[in-house]
Amino acid sequence: AVNPGNLPVLSGVFASASVPADAGTTAGTQFTNPVTASDICEGDLTSSVVLSITYPGGGSGTSWPAGGMFPVGLSTVTWSITDAIGQTVTATRTITVQNYQLLDAAVTFGGVLSGSSSRQVRITHGGSSSVVTVNVPAGVNPTAVITDMQVSIAAGDSCLAAKNTTHSLTDTAAP
């Protein structure tokens, strides 16, 4: 008799994700395929997993992309496994690669602060800018670290500028 309670199992299926593009590229981001499959009667079925990927713009594939690189936009990934008695389990997830990168910047302020403070800093890159609030610790020449700031991707951006919004001094650096 067939026991439909013993379905094959897909393991390692990650949650749908929305991630920035990899630093230094406009191509997308790398994602690892951690999915394995097994069945109580047949054991390891990982080599029998059927993979289907729909990419932004309508392209599709049946194998994990070279280097695990997913392009900017929404990709839909479906894994499916069927055991020897025809029981099928399917999992579908989306990978959204956003059209920005994350910037970590260390900004040093000259002067002495008697206590901690916060400052507004304008980060300019390419044709756009973002104002972020940074917490500045007390001390001589305090340093504030801005982490995980979203920066629009532009392959030609060769310079970033940081400016305290209430002062006229600006510092620049290569991204």
Backbone torsions as a table, in degrees:
resi	resn	phi	psi	omega
1	ALA	NA	145.1	178.7
2	VAL	-81.8	133.6	177.7
3	ASN	-108.1	95.6	-176.2
4	PRO	-67.4	-6.7	177.3
5	GLY	-76.3	-15.9	-179.0
6	ASN	-98.8	62.4	179.5
7	LEU	-71.4	152.9	172.6
8	PRO	-63.1	159.5	-175.4
9	VAL	-122.5	130.1	171.0
10	LEU	-97.5	122.2	-179.3
11	SER	-112.7	150.8	176.4
12	GLY	82.4	11.0	178.8
13	VAL	-71.1	117.5	-177.5
14	PHE	-80.4	164.3	175.8
15	ALA	-73.0	153.4	173.6
16	SER	-54.0	145.6	-172.7
17	ALA	-134.8	147.2	171.2
18	SER	-124.7	115.9	-171.2
19	VAL	-133.1	157.0	174.6
20	PRO	-76.2	163.5	173.5
21	ALA	-67.4	153.7	177.8
22	ASP	-61.7	144.7	178.6
23	ALA	-58.0	136.3	175.1
24	GLY	82.6	9.4	-179.0
25	THR	-139.8	153.3	171.2
26	THR	-108.7	7.4	-174.8
27	ALA	-80.0	-34.0	-176.3
28	GLY	147.4	-142.4	179.3
29	THR	-144.2	154.2	179.2
30	GLN	-87.9	137.8	178.0
31	PHE	-134.1	136.5	179.2
32	THR	-95.3	140.3	176.5
33	ASN	-91.9	99.7	-177.7
34	PRO	-92.1	8.3	-169.7
35	VAL	-77.7	132.9	173.1
36	THR	-126.4	164.7	179.4
37	ALA	-137.2	147.0	177.5
38	SER	-150.7	165.9	179.5
39	ASP	-143.0	142.8	-175.9
40	ILE	-59.7	-33.0	-178.8
41	CYS	-93.0	-35.2	-172.3
42	GLU	-100.4	-10.1	179.7
43	GLY	78.1	-137.6	-175.9
44	ASP	-72.3	122.0	179.2
45	LEU	-117.6	14.7	-174.7
46	THR	-53.6	-40.9	-178.4
47	SER	-68.3	-12.3	-179.7
48	SER	-100.2	2.6	179.4
49	VAL	-66.7	130.7	176.2
50	VAL	-95.5	126.0	-176.4
51	LEU	-112.9	137.3	176.3
52	SER	-136.1	127.6	179.8
53	ILE	-127.1	130.1	172.2
54	THR	-109.2	123.2	-176.1
55	TYR	-96.4	163.1	174.4
56	PRO	-56.7	141.4	179.9
57	GLY	87.6	-3.1	173.0
58	GLY	99.7	-7.6	176.5
59	GLY	-67.2	161.7	179.7
60	SER	-146.8	167.7	178.8
61	GLY	-157.0	164.9	179.9
62	THR	-121.8	13.1	174.5
63	SER	-140.1	157.1	-179.5
64	TRP	-61.3	138.2	-176.4
65	PRO	-62.7	150.2	179.3
66	ALA	-54.5	129.1	-179.2
67	GLY	69.3	6.0	-178.9
68	GLY	69.7	17.0	-173.6
69	MET	-83.5	116.1	175.5
70	PHE	-101.1	136.0	-177.5
71	PRO	-76.2	164.7	175.1
72	VAL	-58.9	134.9	-179.2
73	GLY	120.2	-168.8	-176.4
74	LEU	-99.0	121.1	173.5
75	SER	-113.8	142.0	177.4
76	THR	-113.4	126.8	-177.7
77	VAL	-114.8	130.0	177.6
78	THR	-126.9	127.4	174.2
79	TRP	-108.4	140.9	179.3
80	SER	-142.7	139.7	177.5
81	ILE	-136.9	135.0	178.4
82	THR	-122.6	129.0	179.7
83	ASP	-85.7	-179.3	-174.2
84	ALA	-62.6	-24.1	-179.4
85	ILE	-100.5	12.5	172.4
86	GLY	88.8	8.6	177.3
87	GLN	-80.7	129.6	-175.6
88	THR	-117.6	138.7	173.8
89	VAL	-124.5	135.3	-177.7
90	THR	-131.4	143.3	173.8
91	ALA	-133.8	135.6	179.0
92	THR	-125.5	133.3	178.2
93	ARG	-136.7	160.2	175.1
94	THR	-115.0	146.0	173.2
95	ILE	-121.7	113.1	177.7
96	THR	-105.8	115.3	176.6
97	VAL	-96.8	114.5	-177.5
98	GLN	-77.8	153.4	-178.3
99	ASN	-87.5	55.2	172.7
100	TYR	-152.7	165.4	174.0
101	GLN	-118.4	167.7	176.4
102	LEU	-100.4	136.9	-179.1
103	LEU	-114.2	132.0	168.9
104	ASP	-112.0	125.9	-177.6
105	ALA	-134.0	140.3	172.7
106	ALA	-104.4	123.1	-178.8
107	VAL	-116.2	124.0	-180.0
108	THR	-103.7	130.7	178.0
109	PHE	-105.0	132.2	177.4
110	GLY	-78.3	158.9	177.8
111	GLY	100.1	-177.9	-177.6
112	VAL	-118.3	130.8	172.9
113	LEU	-106.5	132.6	179.9
114	SER	-77.5	-21.7	177.7
115	GLY	-146.2	176.1	178.2
116	SER	-71.2	159.0	-175.6
117	SER	-153.0	177.4	170.9
118	SER	-129.4	152.4	-178.1
119	ARG	-135.5	151.4	172.3
120	GLN	-95.0	126.6	-180.0
121	VAL	-123.1	129.2	176.7
122	ARG	-94.9	121.9	175.7
123	ILE	-103.4	121.0	-179.6
124	THR	-113.4	134.7	-179.3
125	HIS	-149.4	132.5	-178.2
126	GLY	56.0	-129.0	-179.3
127	GLY	-100.3	12.5	-177.8
128	SER	-131.3	165.3	177.6
129	SER	-144.2	157.9	178.8
130	SER	-135.2	140.4	175.0
131	VAL	-104.7	126.6	179.6
132	VAL	-122.9	149.5	174.7
133	THR	-96.4	128.9	178.5
134	VAL	-121.2	142.4	175.7
135	ASN	-88.3	130.3	-176.4
136	VAL	-112.9	122.3	178.6
137	PRO	-75.0	160.6	177.8
138	ALA	-70.0	151.2	175.2
139	GLY	136.2	173.5	177.5
140	VAL	-76.1	134.3	-179.2
141	ASN	46.5	57.1	-179.0
142	PRO	-63.4	148.7	178.8
143	THR	-113.9	133.2	175.6
144	ALA	-114.8	141.8	-179.7
145	VAL	-113.8	125.8	176.3
146	ILE	-100.9	123.5	-179.3
147	THR	-121.2	151.5	174.1
148	ASP	53.6	39.5	175.3
149	MET	-81.1	135.0	180.0
150	GLN	-77.9	126.2	-179.4
151	VAL	-124.6	126.9	178.6
152	SER	-61.4	140.2	179.7
153	ILE	-78.6	133.0	170.0
154	ALA	-148.3	115.9	-176.2
155	ALA	-58.0	-29.0	-177.2
156	GLY	-90.7	-0.7	179.1
157	ASP	-63.2	115.3	-178.9
158	SER	-110.2	-3.8	-175.8
159	CYS	-150.3	141.1	171.4
160	LEU	-117.1	145.7	177.9
161	ALA	-127.4	139.8	176.6
162	ALA	-119.7	131.1	-177.7
163	LYS	-142.1	128.7	171.3
164	ASN	-65.5	127.4	-172.5
165	THR	-65.6	-17.5	-178.7
166	THR	-103.7	5.8	179.8
167	HIS	-129.2	167.8	-176.1
168	SER	-97.0	-7.6	-178.1
169	LEU	-81.0	137.9	178.8
170	THR	-130.2	141.7	175.7
171	ASP	-117.6	146.4	-179.0
172	THR	-125.5	157.8	177.5
173	ALA	-158.8	157.4	174.2
174	ALA	-73.7	142.3	179.6
175	PRO	-70.0	NA	NA
